[in-house]
Amino acid sequence: DAGVIQSPRHEVTEMGQEVTLRCKPISGHDYLFWYRQTMMRGLELLIYFNNNVPIDDSGMPEDRFSAKMPNASFSTLKIQPSEPRDSAVYFCASSLGSFPVTIKREGFTDTQYFGPGTRLTVL
Amino acid sequence: KQEVTQIPAALSVPEGENLVLNCSFTDSAIYNLQWFRQDPGKGLTSLLLIQSSQREQTSGRLNASLDKSSGRSTLYIAASQPGDSATYLCAVGSGGYQKVTFGTGTKLQVIP
């Protein structure tokens, strides 16, 4: 497997423009995560999906951010309009997750596999 | 809200030395704890995952321990090598199924 694939690897845009980041998870993985990494705040979970359904979006900073997962092999993170403070590295990760989110199993979490990230610069 | 702290923020050691990286968390009601490695300009690679019922995990020269009651974990690296140079992050699973909170990271440099 090629691992988690993200595109583009680098994105430079001007303030106010729409930005779309893309992710292809590892085939067969049920969970997909979007993270943001900055020097100031470290690595933050933005949102995660289970079987294409958003489960927890409490980390999404504001309404300018939206994420979708139309099918099991593709997800997007969109920022509209973008601002300079959105500049960061955005990571996508996926995990196997043998259990659906409605069945909690204490102490069980699969290893997350990360993509190479997209470095976003908003001027 | 779970908060995860790693000390020190940076560490430089000579090759061959044994070293310990520390991770502390504020909420002891965790599902598990993971240690990741991040190389510059790249994504994260999982090193070890300790379930809440376990006290330690070992993989090669790496050993991770977990003490939930004190809110601490350590990553022990034996006989360090220049190839170990990277940023090490601990991540705590808590507050929701599959939800993970990352620490601030320790940047390790192993000098040949």
Interface residues (C-beta under 8 A of the other chain):
Chain A: V4 Y31 F33 Y35 G42 L43 E44 L45 Y48 N50 I55 D56 F91 A93 S95 G97 V101 K104 E106 G107 F108 T109 D110 T111 Q112 Y113 F114 G115 P116 G117
Chain B: Y31 N32 Q34 F36 K42 G43 L44 T45 S46 L49 Q51 S52 S53 L89 G93 G96 Y97 Q98 K99 V100 T101 F102 G103 T104 G105
